[in-house]
Amino acid sequence: MVSDTLQSDSLILIYDVARLMRTRTDRLARQHGMTRAQWVILAWLEHKPGLAQIELADLVEVEPITIARLIDRLEANGFVERRPDGKDRRIKRLYLREQALPILSDIRAYRHQLSALMSQGLSPDQVTAATQALLQMKANLTHDLNQAKA
């Protein structure tokens, strides 16, 4: 009976859904010779060009050295370029290169397919309600985390 309770526990379900999404995305990214983390970086840079590495590390929730290594690989493959910051010579700003555009197109298509798969059998109102609930949960946890840091 305990396993039935855990299978419907919201915390376990959120964890399981996130894990399944990561697993699927890892598999597809590997088929493109990349990692999920590299895909996430490209997606963020498409959304917010000119991020500094430290800003990107915060968004992706990894250590700055990890971002530096991931950017090194993306730069070596011609997908990203580092440019000096106009105000602070220690900072390098990150921008997408044209070679990243086909991969970004694949990432957008994959995200659309995954979203469609995940929302099968749900009404648009249910998807909206789930999104709103997740946003509130994220806000609650972010607020709590920020309070703990203070």
KAVENVEN-V33741 format. One line per field, one symbol per residue. ss: DSSP state (2 for helix, 1 for strand, 0 for the rest). phi: phi as a letter, one per 20 degrees, with the letter a starting at -180 (. if undefined). psi: psi as a letter, one per 30 degrees, with the letter a starting at -180 (. if undefined). Layout:
BEGIN
ss=???
phi=???
psi=???
END
This chain:
BEGIN
ss=022222200222222222222222222222200002222222222220001122222222000222222222222200011111000000011111022222222222222222222200000222222222222222222222222220
phi=.ffffffdfffffffffffffffffgfffffemcdgfffffffffffcfnfegfffgffemcfgfffgfffgffffeneccecfffdcffededcfdgfegfffffffffffffffffegndfgffffffffffffffffffffffffff
psi=feeeeefgkeeeeeeeeeeeeeeeeeeeeefggaleeeeeeeeefeeikgkleeeeeeefhlkeeeeeeeeeeeeeggfkkkkkkffjffkkkkkkleffeeeeeeeeeeeeeeeeefgkgkleeeeeeeeeeeeeeeeeeeeeeeeee.
END
